Amino acid sequence: MHEVDIDIVEMTLDVMRYAIGRITERDPPLGFPRSETELRSIVGETVTPKGIGGEAAFKMFRETLVKSSVAIDHPRHLAFVPASPTRAAVMFDLVASAASVHGAFWLEGAGCIFAENEAMRWLVSLTGLPSGAFGVFTSGGTTANLSAIVTAREAWRRANPAKTATRGLIITSTAAHSSVRAMANVIDADLLLIDSEDPMSGPALGSAIDELISDDRERLFAVVATAGTTNAGIIDELDEIGKVCRSAGVWFHVDAAYGGGALAAPSVRHLFNGIELADSITIDPHKWLFSTYDCGAVIYRDPELARAAHAQAGSYLDIFSHEGAMGFNPADYQIQLTRRTRGLPLWFSLAMHGTDRYAQAIERGIELARIAARLIDEDERLELIKEPSLSVVLFRRRGWTDEQYNSWFFENHKKGLALVAPTKWRSGGKVETVTRFCFINPDTTEDDIKMILDSM
């Protein structure tokens, strides 16, 4: 399997031709999922005792499998939180894979970890955290949130060993990302939700803490605020929440997985005031910082607290702590031991383009949201739910039912026109189906937006 022969050389050329074509394509096919039964009937068995050959396997991928998957960088993919990796990041992801570097320990990955850390320094600088703050790249926001909250819980327990077996309590809002609920389940913690579709405020948090019974107050160890909710782009009142957390002596975590990229956008940077009070922050470069999947990040005010929580021990790991191998070990600061150097595509793209270009691209997403809001206001069939927040636009088609939203979504997707999904919005105690745009890709145009709105 590891021999270099003419077949491998020819396959490599085919793969590179495909990759070059995909990297340079500005309007790729959107892709539509086939059922497992349909795929099985088309593709058949691919993993067999003798193999089917690289040429046949790659043909299946190119002609069937990838076309049954959605292109996340399509300019009219505006559902969920899409992605739009730069061509430089995609290209360098190929290089990072080919380099085959293990990115857990400095001993094995020093040069590549150094490059990752250059990108991390820029991320940390956006937050305004004090000197000494630092972070590590993770597989995404869920892993970053989990790593941060495990750090928070372990710091809380070390400060009071009597709580070693105490089930912790976290406060967040109902608008927080679903991963926060999942994370609480994983670490066996309770979650108290402040029920509001509006930004979580300092007074609301303070009241929630004051209303806790004494036993629950003793169990409270962290608050999770959101800087750019997935559904509506809402930013919690970070400054006031941070002050309440400081006063209450609880860990302040900010989930900025989606919105964190906008820290680089001068037009909205003030909306994040107070993020510098955080004890930990999650940002996903594979969302609004134009990196490839999978690339999240967790940043700590005091990285040593994370190291105390996450560093693993074992006789086979002792050499990584030897004086001759000392350096920054990413495995010590998050839940994963084995990891790829997933920050390299971001580093290369930043080094190639410069941070000013990043700010311009992020500002374009905010501008597209404002353009969409104007076009919606001008169409009597449509109505804005609220003014755009960051790059998210929520709106309704007057008179539509849930089924009409769903049918419209699937019809447009199947035609390859766009991916714009319905969602739920609650206001005044009423929950309704609406739809939303989330603009990430600077290649999206005003004509793209008009085309989608006209389809309604």
C-alpha positions in Angstrom: 0.0 0.0 0.0 2.9 2.3 0.6 4.8 1.8 -2.6 5.2 4.7 -4.9 4.3 3.5 -8.4 3.0 4.9 -11.7 -0.6 4.4 -10.5 -0.1 6.5 -7.4 1.7 9.2 -9.5 -1.2 9.3 -12.0 -3.8 9.4 -9.2 -2.0 12.2 -7.5 -2.1 14.2 -10.7 -5.9 13.5 -11.0 -6.5 14.6 -7.4 -4.4 17.7 -7.9 -6.3 18.6 -11.1 -9.6 18.2 -9.2 -8.3 20.2 -6.2 -7.1 23.1 -8.4 -10.4 23.2 -10.3 -12.3 23.2 -7.0 -10.1 25.9 -5.4 -10.5 28.2 -8.4 -14.2 27.6 -8.8 -16.2 30.6 -7.7 -19.7 29.2 -8.1 -19.6 25.4 -7.4 -22.6 23.2 -7.7 -24.6 23.4 -4.5 -25.1 19.6 -4.2 -28.2 17.8 -3.0 -28.2 14.7 -0.7 -29.3 11.3 -2.1 -30.7 8.7 0.3 -28.4 5.9 1.5 -30.4 3.4 -0.6 -30.0 5.4 -3.7 -26.3 5.9 -3.1 -25.9 2.2 -2.5 -27.6 1.4 -5.7 -25.4 3.8 -7.7 -22.0 3.2 -6.0 -22.3 -0.4 -4.9 -19.7 -2.0 -2.6 -16.5 0.0 -2.4 -14.5 -1.6 0.4 -13.7 -5.1 -0.9 -11.0 -7.7 -0.2 -9.2 -6.9 -3.5 -10.0 -3.2 -3.7 -11.7 -1.5 -6.6 -8.7 0.6 -7.7 -8.0 4.3 -7.2 -9.3 5.4 -10.6 -12.7 3.8 -10.0 -12.9 5.1 -6.4 -12.0 8.6 -7.4 -14.5 8.6 -10.2 -17.2 7.5 -7.8 -16.2 10.4 -5.5 -16.1 13.0 -8.3 -19.2 12.0 -10.1 -21.5 10.8 -7.3 -20.4 11.2 -3.7 -19.3 14.8 -3.7 -22.4 15.8 -5.7 -24.5 14.3 -3.0 -22.9 16.6 -0.4 -23.4 20.3 0.0 -20.7 22.8 -0.9 -20.4 24.9 2.2 -18.6 27.7 0.2 -21.4 28.2 -2.3 -22.2 31.9 -2.5 -26.0 31.2 -2.0 -25.4 28.8 0.9 -26.9 31.1 3.6 -28.3 28.5 6.0 -27.1 27.7 9.5 -23.6 29.2 9.8 -21.9 28.4 6.5 -18.2 28.7 5.7 -16.1 30.3 3.0 -12.4 29.2 3.4 -10.0 31.3 1.4 -8.3 29.6 -1.6 -5.1 30.0 0.3 -6.5 28.1 3.3 -7.9 25.2 1.2 -4.6 24.9 -0.7 -2.6 24.8 2.5 -4.9 22.3 4.1 -3.6 19.9 1.4 0.0 20.8 2.4 -0.8 20.3 6.1 -2.2 16.8 5.4 0.8 15.9 3.1 3.3 17.1 5.7 1.8 14.5 8.2 2.8 16.3 11.4 1.3 15.4 14.8 0.3 18.6 16.4 -0.1 17.6 20.0 3.5 18.1 21.3 6.3 20.5 20.6 8.8 17.6 20.4 7.0 16.3 17.2 5.5 19.5 15.7 7.6 22.4 16.8 7.7 24.3 13.6 4.1 23.8 12.7 2.9 24.6 16.2 5.0 27.8 16.1 3.1 28.8 12.9 -0.3 27.9 14.6 0.7 30.1 17.5 1.4 33.0 15.3 -2.2 32.9 14.1 -3.4 32.4 17.7 -1.5 35.5 18.9 -3.5 37.5 16.4 -6.8 36.0 17.6 -5.9 36.8 21.2 -5.0 40.3 20.3 -8.6 40.8 18.9 -10.1 40.0 22.3 -8.3 42.6 24.4 -7.4 40.0 27.0 -4.4 40.9 29.1 -0.8 39.8 28.6 -0.3 36.1 29.2 -3.7 35.1 27.7 -3.4 32.4 25.1 -5.2 29.6 23.4 -5.2 26.5 21.3 -6.9 25.3 18.1 -9.6 22.7 18.5 -11.9 20.7 16.2 -14.7 23.2 16.6 -16.8 25.3 18.9 -18.3 22.2 20.8 -14.8 21.0 21.7 -13.7 24.5 22.6 -16.7 25.1 24.8 -16.2 21.7 26.5 -12.5 22.3 27.1 -13.2 25.8 28.6 -15.9 24.6 30.9 -13.9 21.5 32.1 -11.2 24.0 32.9 -13.6 26.2 34.8 -15.0 23.3 36.8 -11.6 21.9 37.7 -10.4 25.4 38.8 -13.5 25.7 41.0 -12.9 22.3 42.6 -9.2 22.9 43.2 -10.1 26.2 44.9 -12.4 24.2 47.3 -11.5 20.5 47.5 -14.7 19.9 49.5 -16.6 20.3 46.1 -14.6 17.6 44.4 -17.8 15.4 44.2 -20.3 18.3 43.9 -22.4 18.4 40.7 -21.8 21.8 39.3 -24.2 24.4 37.9 -23.9 26.6 34.9 -26.0 29.6 33.9 -26.7 30.6 30.3 -29.6 31.8 28.1 -32.1 30.0 26.1 -30.5 31.5 23.0 -27.2 29.8 23.7 -25.9 27.3 21.2 -27.1 23.7 21.5 -23.5 22.6 22.2 -23.7 24.3 25.6 -26.5 22.0 26.6 -24.6 19.0 25.2 -21.5 20.1 27.0 -23.4 20.2 30.4 -24.6 16.7 29.8 -21.1 15.4 29.0 -19.6 16.8 32.2 -22.7 15.9 34.3 -23.5 19.5 35.3 -26.9 21.2 35.7 -27.9 24.1 33.4 -30.0 27.1 34.5 -31.5 28.9 31.4 -32.4 32.6 31.5 -35.5 32.6 29.3 -35.2 35.4 26.7 -34.7 35.9 22.9 -33.2 39.3 23.7 -29.5 39.7 24.7 -28.8 38.3 28.2 -28.2 41.3 30.4 -26.2 41.9 33.6 -29.3 42.6 35.7 -31.1 39.5 34.5 -28.0 37.4 35.3 -27.7 39.1 38.7 -31.3 38.4 39.5 -30.9 34.7 38.5 -27.9 34.4 40.8 -29.7 36.2 43.7 -32.7 33.9 43.3 -30.7 30.7 43.7 -31.2 28.7 46.9 -28.1 28.5 49.0 -27.2 25.0 47.9 -27.5 25.9 44.2 -25.5 29.1 44.8 -22.7 26.9 46.2 -22.8 24.8 43.0 -22.6 27.7 40.6 -19.2 27.7 38.9 -19.7 29.3 35.4 -21.7 31.6 33.3 -21.8 31.2 29.5 -22.6 34.3 27.4 -23.0 34.3 23.7 -21.3 36.8 21.3 -23.3 36.2 18.1 -26.1 33.7 18.6 -26.5 31.2 15.7 -30.2 31.9 15.2 -30.2 35.7 15.3 -26.6 37.0 15.6 -27.4 38.5 19.0 -24.6 39.6 21.3 -25.2 39.4 25.1 -24.3 42.4 27.2 -20.8 41.2 27.8 -19.6 44.2 29.8 -22.4 43.9 32.4 -22.3 40.1 32.5 -18.5 40.2 33.1 -18.9 42.6 36.0 -21.6 40.4 37.6 -19.4 37.3 37.2 -16.4 39.1 38.8 -18.6 40.2 41.7 -20.1 36.7 42.1 -16.7 34.9 41.8 -17.8 32.6 38.9 -16.0 31.8 35.7 -17.1 33.9 32.7 -17.0 32.1 29.4 -18.0 33.7 26.1 -19.1 31.5 23.2 -18.1 33.6 20.2 -17.9 30.6 17.8 -19.8 32.4 15.1 -19.5 36.1 16.0 -15.9 36.1 17.1 -14.7 36.8 13.6 -16.4 40.2 13.8 -13.9 41.2 16.5 -11.7 42.1 13.4 -14.4 44.4 11.9 -14.1 48.0 13.1 -17.7 48.8 12.4 -19.0 46.4 15.0 -16.1 45.9 17.4 -17.7 48.1 20.1 -20.6 45.5 20.3 -18.1 43.1 21.9 -17.0 45.5 24.7 -16.6 43.4 27.9 -15.2 40.3 26.1 -11.9 41.3 27.7 -13.4 40.4 31.1 -13.8 36.8 30.0 -12.0 33.9 31.6 -12.3 31.9 28.4 -13.5 32.5 24.8 -14.5 30.3 22.0 -14.0 31.4 18.3 -14.4 29.2 15.2 -12.0 30.2 12.5 -13.8 27.8 10.1 -16.8 30.0 10.3 -16.2 33.8 9.9 -12.4 33.7 9.7 -12.3 31.8 6.4 -10.4 28.7 7.5 -11.1 25.1 6.5 -13.0 22.6 8.5 -12.3 21.7 11.2 -10.8 24.6 13.1 -12.1 26.0 16.3 -10.2 27.8 19.0 -10.4 28.3 22.8 -8.6 31.2 24.5 -7.9 31.4 28.2 -7.1 34.4 30.4 -4.9 32.1 32.4 -3.7 29.2 30.3 -2.1 27.5 33.3 -5.5 26.7 34.6 -6.3 24.9 31.4 -3.0 23.0 31.6 -3.8 21.9 35.1 -7.1 20.6 33.9 -6.1 18.9 30.7 -2.5 17.8 30.7 -2.3 14.0 30.5 0.2 11.8 32.3 1.6 8.4 31.3 5.0 6.8 31.1 4.9 7.0 27.2 4.3 10.7 27.5 7.1 11.5 30.0 9.5 12.4 27.3 7.3 15.3 26.2 8.0 17.0 29.5 11.8 16.5 29.3 13.9 19.7 29.3 15.1 18.9 25.7 11.5 18.7 24.4 10.0 21.7 26.2 7.8 24.0 24.3 4.1 24.7 23.8 2.1 21.5 23.9 -1.4 22.0 22.4 -2.6 18.7 24.0 -2.2 20.2 27.4 -4.8 22.9 26.9 -7.9 21.1 25.6 -9.6 17.7 25.7 -7.8 16.1 22.7 -4.5 14.3 22.9 -4.0 13.4 19.2 -4.6 16.4 17.0 -3.7 17.6 13.5 -2.1 21.0 13.0 -5.5 22.4 12.1 -4.4 26.0 12.6 -1.9 25.9 9.7 -4.4 26.8 7.0 -5.5 29.9 8.9 -1.9 30.9 9.6 -0.9 30.5 5.9 -4.0 32.5 4.7 -3.3 35.3 7.2 0.4 35.4 6.3 -0.5 35.5 2.6 -3.3 38.1 2.6 -2.7 40.1 5.8 -5.2 41.0 8.5 -6.5 44.1 6.7 -8.0 41.8 4.0 -9.6 39.8 6.7 -11.3 42.8 8.1 -12.6 43.8 4.7 -14.0 40.4 4.0 -15.8 40.3 7.4 -17.2 43.8 6.8 -18.6 42.6 3.5 -20.7 40.0 5.4 -22.1 42.8 7.6 -22.8 44.9 4.5 -24.6 42.0 2.7 -26.9 41.7 5.7 -27.8 45.4 5.5 -28.4 45.1 1.7 -30.7 42.1 2.3 -32.6 44.0 5.0 -33.2 46.9 2.5 -34.4 44.5 -0.2 -36.8 42.8 2.3 -38.1 46.2 3.4 -38.8 47.1 -0.2 -40.8 43.9 -0.9 -44.4 44.1 0.4 -44.6 40.3 0.5 -41.8 40.2 3.1 -41.2 41.5 6.6 -38.1 41.8 8.7 -38.3 40.2 12.1 -35.7 42.5 13.5 -32.8 44.6 12.3 -29.8 42.6 11.2 -27.4 41.6 13.9 -23.8 41.0 12.7 -24.4 39.1 9.4 -27.7 37.4 10.3 -31.1 38.5 8.9 -34.4 37.1 10.1 -37.5 37.6 8.1 -40.9 36.2 7.2 -42.9 35.7 4.0 -46.3 37.1 5.0 -49.0 34.5 5.2 -46.8 31.5 4.8 -47.3 28.3 6.8 -44.6 26.0 8.1 -45.2 23.6 5.2 -44.7 26.4 2.6 -41.3 27.4 4.2 -40.2 23.8 4.1 -41.4 23.2 0.5 -39.6 26.4 -0.6 -36.4 25.3 1.1 -36.3 21.9 -0.5 -37.4 23.1 -3.9 -34.6 25.7 -4.0 -32.0 23.3 -2.7 -33.0 20.6 -5.2 -32.8 23.0 -8.1 -29.3 24.1 -6.9 -30.5 27.7 -6.5 -29.8 28.2 -2.8 -29.6 26.7 0.7 -31.8 29.0 2.9 -33.4 27.1 5.8 -36.4 27.9 7.9 -36.0 28.4 11.7 -38.2 29.3 14.7 -38.6 32.7 16.3 -40.3 33.4 19.5 -41.8 36.8 20.3 -44.5 37.8 22.9 -45.0 34.1 23.8 -45.7 33.1 20.2 -43.4 30.8 18.3 -43.5 31.0 14.5 -41.6 29.6 11.5 -39.5 32.2 9.7 -36.4 32.1 7.6 -33.0 33.6 7.8 -29.8 34.6 6.0 -26.4 34.2 7.4 -23.7 35.9 5.3 -20.2 34.6 5.5 -19.0 34.4 1.9 -17.8 37.7 0.4 -18.5 36.3 -3.0 -22.2 36.5 -2.4 -23.7 39.3 -4.5 -26.8 41.6 -4.3 -28.1 39.7 -7.4 -27.8 36.4 -5.4 -30.0 37.9 -2.7 -32.6 39.2 -5.1 -32.7 35.8 -6.9 -33.5 34.1 -3.6 -36.1 36.7 -2.5 -37.8 36.5 -5.9 -38.2 32.8 -5.5 -40.5 33.4 -2.5 
